[in-house]
Amino acid sequence: MSIWPFFDIFTNILVNILPMKLAQLGRNLKDSRKRRLPADNLARFALRIGVSRATLQKMEQGDLSVSMEKYYRASRLLGLEREFEQLLRLPRSLFDD
């Protein structure tokens, strides 16, 4: 079996799907920041999560170069730590004990 079909799937995810999902994550971050901490401008929020203003702007644009650890710090400040931790959690099955 050739690896090319898997390569095509991986390429599609990397090129098409991941950027869209990260862009949505960035929009969600920006919306949450503005709703939960309306007094914080970009510079203040960035300072509070330990990143530069430029990095926060990248985060709010869904830039692939920003580590998930920085998004996690933002989620903690916004009171969304639990939601962040749910990202990769499998739902419980009726057959789980």
C-alpha positions as CSV (number, residue, x, y, z in Angstrom):
1,M,0.0,0.0,0.0
2,S,1.3,3.4,-1.0
3,I,1.8,6.1,1.6
4,W,0.6,8.8,-0.8
5,P,-3.1,8.7,0.2
6,F,-2.0,9.3,3.8
7,F,0.3,12.1,2.7
8,D,-2.5,13.7,0.8
9,I,-4.8,13.6,3.8
10,F,-2.1,15.0,6.1
11,T,-1.3,17.7,3.6
12,N,-5.0,18.7,3.3
13,I,-5.2,18.9,7.1
14,L,-2.0,21.0,7.4
15,V,-2.8,23.3,4.5
16,N,-6.6,23.7,4.6
17,I,-8.2,22.6,7.9
18,L,-5.6,23.6,10.5
19,P,-5.3,27.2,9.5
20,M,-9.1,27.6,9.5
21,K,-9.3,26.0,13.0
22,L,-6.5,28.2,14.3
23,A,-8.1,31.3,12.8
24,Q,-11.4,30.4,14.7
25,L,-9.4,29.9,17.9
26,G,-7.9,33.3,17.4
27,R,-11.3,34.9,16.9
28,N,-12.6,33.1,20.0
29,L,-9.7,34.4,22.0
30,K,-10.2,38.0,20.9
31,D,-14.0,37.8,21.6
32,S,-13.4,36.3,25.0
33,R,-10.8,38.9,25.9
34,K,-13.1,41.7,24.9
35,R,-16.1,40.3,26.7
36,R,-14.5,39.0,29.9
37,L,-11.9,41.7,30.4
38,P,-13.2,44.8,28.6
39,A,-10.8,47.1,30.4
40,D,-7.8,45.3,29.1
41,N,-6.3,46.5,25.9
42,L,-4.0,44.4,23.8
43,A,-0.9,45.5,25.6
44,R,-2.3,45.0,29.1
45,F,-3.7,41.5,28.3
46,A,-0.4,40.5,26.6
47,L,1.6,41.6,29.7
48,R,-0.8,39.6,32.0
49,I,-0.2,36.4,30.0
50,G,3.5,37.0,29.6
51,V,3.8,37.6,25.9
52,S,4.5,40.6,23.7
53,R,1.7,42.7,22.1
54,A,2.9,41.3,18.7
55,T,2.6,37.7,19.9
56,L,-0.9,38.4,21.2
57,Q,-1.9,39.8,17.8
58,K,-0.5,36.7,16.2
59,M,-2.6,34.6,18.6
60,E,-5.7,36.5,17.8
61,Q,-5.1,35.9,14.1
62,G,-4.5,32.1,14.7
63,D,-0.9,32.2,13.7
64,L,0.6,28.7,13.6
65,S,3.9,29.8,15.0
66,V,2.5,30.5,18.5
67,S,2.7,27.7,21.0
68,M,-0.4,26.2,22.6
69,E,1.2,27.0,26.0
70,K,0.6,30.7,25.3
71,Y,-3.1,30.0,24.4
72,Y,-3.3,28.0,27.6
73,R,-2.1,31.0,29.7
74,A,-4.7,33.2,28.0
75,S,-7.4,30.6,28.7
76,R,-6.4,30.6,32.4
77,L,-6.6,34.4,32.7
78,L,-10.0,34.4,31.0
79,G,-11.4,31.7,33.3
80,L,-11.6,29.2,30.4
81,E,-8.9,26.7,31.6
82,R,-11.4,23.9,31.9
83,E,-12.7,24.5,28.3
84,F,-9.1,24.5,27.0
85,E,-8.4,21.2,28.7
86,Q,-11.5,19.7,27.1
87,L,-10.0,20.1,23.6
88,L,-8.6,16.7,23.4
89,R,-10.7,14.8,25.9
90,L,-12.7,11.9,24.5
91,P,-16.4,12.0,25.5
92,R,-17.4,9.3,27.9
93,S,-19.1,6.3,26.5
94,L,-22.1,4.5,27.9
95,F,-19.8,1.5,28.2
96,D,-17.2,3.3,30.3
97,D,-17.2,2.4,34.0
